[in-house]
Amino acid sequence: MVIDASDVRFNAAVRFAGGRIEAVEPAQGLTRDEEQTILAPGLVNAHAHLDLGAAPPGEPPAGGFLGWVAAVMKTRGGTTEAEVGAGARGAASRLLATGTTTVLDIDASGAGREALEGSPLRLVSLREVIDGSPSSPDDRTGAALEFAREAVHRPITERRASGLSPHGVHTVSDALLGELSRLSSGAPVVIHWAETPEETLWMLEGEGPFSDWLGPSPRVSGAERLRRAGLLRGAVLVHGNHPAPGELEALVGFDVAVVHCPGSHMYFSRPPFALEDFHAAGIAVALGTDSAASNADLDMHREIRIARETLGVSGAEAWRMATEVGARIAPWAHVSGRLGVGDAADLQRLRPAVWSGEAQRDGEALLDLLTAGELAVEGVWIAGARVEG
């Protein structure tokens, strides 16, 4: 059993009541088949766009990242609300089937959250707002603000919470960012940041392809723009592939977290993610899937495997990134990404495709197997209840 990345136990069992872990104790009378499985915390997907559906994407279109954005917007414009809902439910089912129990989801229209009301997932629904970054407020700014107000007033429940997602540091105006800072009032705030070099170039100098469809550049880094708006403290910054010079240092002391999406990163053939730079700055990095529009599968175990292959991290570190680090972003204190006493009874039962003798007696070897090998998810529990996708 994996309690967390620092605590692996053999021949152990959990007892839970009222949706929480009540005890971790020696297992009695395990069958040979049960000895071949692993109990572990459910995974936390720290960044998803479930309303972009469940079908894997084709090859990236011509025109690079902006060509991909245009293709996604065209598809979204021709999709009905019912189709959005069906895609969100399919995406949520895929997450559940592959061991995810908590997800932070960007909801562009409100249709995604409504469609997922019946899902057993713990869902943090982040209302996406965008006004195209005009130099002064316009009709889009006002409409986006009203859209945001409706979302954050929803009460938090055992499995549902709300937050805000100003789309990106480059696509939301200073005026709207300032209003969202006043509105957020402790709710999670998730923002796309420094995803491409073109974004960073426009932010600092107002040049490049982004200048053709955005307003005047703020000529400051994304971190500085968020700091001035009062949105930087506690923010969750997604991607972070191309920070401006000195920008990581500017994040220090603001309790930010960053989310890396290995499968989506690979889809766009991006240069290696500089995880060591974030670690050097003391910034926590979680894992997410991003959307089905830029990832071959919405499977957090696959994200863990890709992270190990591309980031050079240990099994323990990759596991933390997919559990404990993401859980810190979620608004439920008992959702910890662990299986300790008092933690949420959110867990999965896993069967490795191949066992090694060492993995059956050594915790580090088991974590290596868990994070680098193929696994079958044989059961998922949320709040102590077994769930189906």
C-alpha positions in Angstrom: 0.0 0.0 0.0 1.2 3.5 -0.8 0.2 5.9 2.0 2.2 8.7 0.3 5.5 8.9 -1.6 7.4 8.7 1.7 5.4 5.9 3.3 5.0 2.6 1.5 3.7 -0.4 3.4 3.3 -4.1 2.6 0.4 -6.3 3.5 -1.5 -3.4 4.8 -5.2 -2.4 4.7 -7.2 0.8 5.2 -10.4 1.1 7.2 -12.7 4.1 6.5 -15.9 5.5 7.8 -17.8 8.7 7.0 -15.7 9.2 3.9 -12.4 9.5 5.8 -9.6 7.1 6.5 -10.1 5.7 10.0 -7.1 3.4 10.3 -4.2 1.9 8.4 -3.5 -1.6 9.8 -1.9 -4.9 9.0 -4.0 -6.9 6.5 -5.3 -10.2 7.6 -5.7 -13.3 5.3 -4.8 -11.7 2.0 -5.3 -14.0 -1.0 -2.5 -14.5 -3.5 -4.5 -12.4 -5.9 -4.9 -9.6 -3.4 -1.2 -9.6 -2.7 -0.6 -8.8 -6.4 -2.4 -5.5 -6.1 -1.6 -2.0 -4.7 -3.8 0.4 -2.8 -2.9 4.0 -3.5 -4.4 7.5 -3.2 -6.6 8.6 -6.0 -4.8 10.9 -8.5 -5.3 14.7 -8.6 -5.5 16.2 -12.1 -4.5 19.8 -11.5 -5.4 21.1 -15.0 -8.1 19.9 -17.5 -10.5 21.3 -20.0 -13.2 18.6 -19.8 -15.6 20.6 -22.0 -13.2 20.0 -24.9 -14.3 16.3 -24.9 -12.9 12.9 -24.6 -11.7 12.0 -28.2 -7.9 12.1 -28.7 -6.7 14.8 -31.1 -5.3 14.4 -34.6 -1.9 15.8 -35.6 -1.2 19.5 -34.7 -2.6 21.7 -37.5 -0.5 23.9 -39.7 0.2 27.3 -38.1 1.8 26.1 -34.9 0.1 26.9 -31.6 -2.0 29.7 -33.0 -3.2 27.4 -35.8 -4.2 24.9 -33.1 -6.1 27.7 -31.2 -7.9 28.7 -34.3 -8.9 25.0 -35.0 -10.1 24.5 -31.4 -12.2 27.8 -31.5 -13.7 26.8 -34.9 -14.7 23.4 -33.5 -16.1 24.9 -30.3 -18.1 27.4 -32.3 -19.9 24.6 -34.1 -20.5 22.4 -31.1 -23.9 22.4 -29.4 -24.3 22.6 -25.6 -25.5 19.0 -25.6 -22.4 17.9 -27.4 -20.2 19.8 -25.0 -22.0 18.1 -22.1 -21.5 14.7 -23.7 -17.8 15.3 -24.2 -17.3 16.5 -20.7 -19.0 13.4 -19.3 -16.9 11.2 -21.5 -13.7 13.0 -20.4 -14.7 12.7 -16.7 -15.4 8.9 -17.2 -12.0 8.4 -18.6 -10.4 10.2 -15.6 -12.3 8.0 -13.2 -11.5 4.8 -15.1 -7.8 5.6 -14.9 -7.6 6.5 -11.2 -8.2 10.2 -11.0 -10.5 11.2 -8.1 -10.1 15.0 -8.0 -9.9 17.4 -11.0 -9.4 21.2 -11.4 -11.4 21.9 -14.6 -11.5 25.0 -16.7 -15.2 25.6 -17.7 -15.5 27.9 -20.7 -19.3 28.2 -20.8 -20.9 26.7 -17.7 -22.1 23.7 -19.7 -19.3 21.5 -18.4 -20.2 21.9 -14.8 -23.8 21.4 -15.4 -23.2 18.3 -17.4 -21.0 16.8 -14.6 -23.5 17.3 -11.8 -24.0 13.6 -11.6 -20.3 12.6 -11.8 -18.8 11.2 -8.6 -15.5 13.1 -9.2 -14.4 15.8 -6.8 -14.6 18.7 -9.2 -13.2 22.2 -8.8 -15.0 24.1 -11.6 -13.0 27.1 -12.7 -15.1 29.6 -14.7 -13.0 30.8 -17.7 -13.2 34.5 -18.5 -11.6 36.4 -21.4 -12.0 39.8 -23.0 -9.0 39.8 -25.4 -6.9 42.2 -23.4 -8.2 45.6 -24.6 -6.4 48.7 -23.3 -9.7 49.9 -21.7 -12.9 48.0 -20.6 -15.3 47.2 -23.3 -18.5 45.1 -23.7 -16.6 41.9 -23.5 -15.0 43.0 -20.2 -18.4 43.6 -18.7 -19.9 40.4 -20.0 -16.9 38.4 -18.7 -17.2 39.9 -15.3 -20.9 39.0 -15.0 -20.1 35.5 -16.1 -17.5 35.3 -13.3 -19.8 36.6 -10.6 -22.4 33.9 -11.2 -19.7 31.2 -10.8 -18.0 32.2 -7.6 -21.2 32.5 -5.6 -21.9 28.8 -5.8 -21.5 27.2 -2.4 -18.7 24.6 -1.8 -19.9 21.1 -1.1 -18.2 17.8 -0.4 -17.5 17.2 -4.1 -18.0 20.6 -5.8 -16.2 23.8 -5.5 -15.9 26.9 -7.7 -13.1 29.2 -8.8 -12.0 31.5 -11.5 -9.8 31.1 -14.5 -8.8 34.4 -16.2 -7.8 32.6 -19.4 -4.3 33.9 -19.7 -2.0 36.7 -18.6 -2.1 37.8 -22.3 -5.8 37.5 -23.1 -7.4 39.3 -20.1 -7.2 43.1 -19.6 -5.8 44.9 -16.6 -9.3 46.2 -15.8 -10.8 42.7 -15.8 -7.9 41.2 -13.8 -8.3 43.9 -11.1 -12.1 43.2 -10.9 -11.5 39.4 -10.7 -9.0 40.0 -7.9 -11.7 41.7 -5.8 -14.2 39.0 -6.7 -12.1 35.9 -6.1 -12.1 36.3 -2.3 -10.0 33.2 -1.6 -11.5 31.0 -4.4 -8.9 29.1 -6.5 -7.6 31.2 -9.4 -5.9 29.3 -12.3 -4.3 31.1 -15.2 -2.4 30.0 -18.3 1.0 31.6 -18.1 4.2 31.7 -20.3 3.0 28.9 -22.4 4.7 29.9 -25.7 7.7 32.1 -26.6 5.2 34.2 -28.8 3.2 35.0 -25.7 6.2 36.1 -23.7 7.4 38.2 -26.6 4.1 40.0 -26.9 3.9 40.6 -23.1 7.3 42.2 -23.0 7.6 43.9 -26.4 4.3 43.9 -28.1 5.7 42.1 -31.1 5.2 38.8 -32.9 2.0 37.0 -34.1 0.0 37.7 -30.9 0.1 41.4 -31.8 -2.3 40.8 -34.7 -5.2 39.8 -32.5 -4.6 41.3 -29.0 -4.7 44.9 -27.9 -1.7 47.0 -26.9 1.0 45.0 -24.9 1.3 45.8 -21.2 5.1 45.5 -21.7 5.6 43.7 -18.4 5.9 40.1 -17.6 2.9 38.0 -16.8 3.9 37.7 -13.2 4.2 41.4 -12.9 0.8 41.9 -14.5 -0.8 39.6 -12.0 1.0 41.2 -9.1 -0.2 44.6 -10.0 -3.8 43.3 -10.3 -3.6 41.6 -6.9 -4.0 38.1 -8.4 -0.5 36.7 -8.0 -0.7 35.5 -4.4 -1.8 31.8 -4.3 -2.4 31.7 -8.0 -2.1 28.4 -10.0 0.0 29.1 -13.1 -0.4 26.6 -16.0 2.4 25.6 -18.3 5.2 28.0 -17.5 7.3 26.9 -20.5 8.8 30.3 -21.3 9.1 32.6 -18.4 10.6 36.0 -19.0 14.1 36.6 -17.6 13.8 37.1 -13.9 10.2 36.0 -13.8 10.7 32.9 -11.7 12.4 35.0 -9.0 9.5 37.4 -9.1 7.1 34.5 -8.1 9.1 33.7 -4.9 7.2 34.5 -1.8 3.7 34.5 -3.4 2.8 30.9 -2.7 2.1 30.1 -6.3 1.9 26.6 -7.8 2.7 25.7 -11.4 1.0 22.9 -13.4 2.9 21.0 -16.1 1.0 18.8 -18.6 3.5 16.2 -19.9 1.2 14.7 -22.6 0.1 18.0 -24.0 3.7 19.2 -23.9 4.7 16.2 -26.0 1.8 16.7 -28.4 3.2 20.2 -29.3 6.8 18.9 -29.5 7.9 21.6 -27.0 11.5 21.9 -25.6 12.1 20.1 -22.3 10.2 21.6 -19.4 12.7 23.3 -17.0 11.5 21.6 -13.8 14.9 22.1 -12.0 14.5 25.9 -12.4 11.1 25.8 -10.5 12.6 23.6 -7.9 15.5 26.0 -7.4 13.0 28.8 -6.9 11.1 26.8 -4.4 8.0 26.6 -6.6 5.8 23.5 -6.4 4.9 21.8 -9.7 1.8 19.6 -10.1 0.7 17.5 -13.1 -2.4 17.8 -15.3 -3.7 16.3 -18.5 -4.8 19.5 -20.2 -7.6 18.7 -22.8 -8.4 16.0 -25.2 -7.7 18.5 -27.9 -4.0 18.4 -27.2 -3.4 15.0 -25.5 -3.7 11.4 -26.7 -5.3 10.3 -23.5 -6.8 11.7 -20.3 -4.9 9.3 -18.1 -2.9 10.7 -15.2 -0.9 7.4 -14.9 0.3 8.1 -18.4 1.2 11.7 -17.4 3.3 10.3 -14.5 5.1 7.9 -16.9 5.8 10.7 -19.4 7.0 13.0 -16.5 9.5 10.3 -15.5 10.7 9.9 -19.0 11.1 13.6 -19.8 11.8 15.3 -16.5 14.3 12.8 -15.0 12.4 12.7 -11.7 12.3 9.8 -9.2 9.3 7.7 -8.8 8.6 9.4 -5.4 8.7 12.9 -7.0 6.5 12.0 -9.9 4.0 10.4 -7.5 3.9 13.6 -5.4 3.4 15.8 -8.4 0.3 13.7 -9.3 -1.2 13.5 -5.8 0.0 15.7 -2.9 1.1 18.8 -4.9 -2.2 19.0 -6.8 -4.2 18.3 -3.6 -2.8 21.4 -2.0 -4.5 23.5 -4.7 -7.9 21.9 -4.1 -10.1 23.7 -1.5 -10.8 20.6 0.7 -8.3 20.2 3.5 -9.0 16.4 3.8 -8.2 15.9 0.1 -4.5 15.5 0.6 -3.3 13.0 -2.0 -2.5 10.7 0.9 -4.1 7.8 2.7 -3.3 8.9 6.3 -5.8 8.7 9.2 -8.3 11.6 8.7 -7.6 12.0 5.0 -10.3 11.5 2.4 -11.0 7.9 1.5 -10.2 8.6 -2.1 -8.2 5.6 -3.4 -7.5 3.3 -6.3 -6.6 -0.4 -6.5 -3.9 -1.1 -9.1 -2.4 -4.2 -10.6 1.0 -3.9 -12.3 1.4 -5.7 -15.6 4.6 -7.2 -14.4 5.8 -7.6 -10.8 9.4 -7.8 -9.6 10.5 -9.5 -6.5 12.2 -6.3 -5.3 9.0 -4.3 -5.7 7.2 -6.7 -3.4 9.5 -5.8 -0.5 11.1 -2.4 -1.2 9.2 0.8 -1.2 11.4 2.7 -3.6 11.3 -0.2 -6.1 7.5 -0.3 -5.7 7.2 3.4 -6.5 9.4 2.9 -9.5 7.1 0.2 -10.7 4.0 2.3 -9.9 5.3 5.3 -11.9 7.1 3.8 -14.8 5.3 0.6 -15.6 1.9 -0.3 -17.2 -0.9 -0.6 -14.7 -4.5 -1.8 -14.6 -6.9 0.2 -12.4 -9.2 -2.4 -10.9 -11.2 -0.1 -8.6 -11.7 3.5 -7.6 -13.3 4.8 -4.4 -14.2 8.4 -3.6 -15.3 9.3 0.0 -15.2 5.6 0.7 -17.7 4.6 -1.9 -16.7 2.6 -5.0 -17.5 4.5 -8.1 -17.9 3.8 -11.8 -17.1 6.1 -14.7 
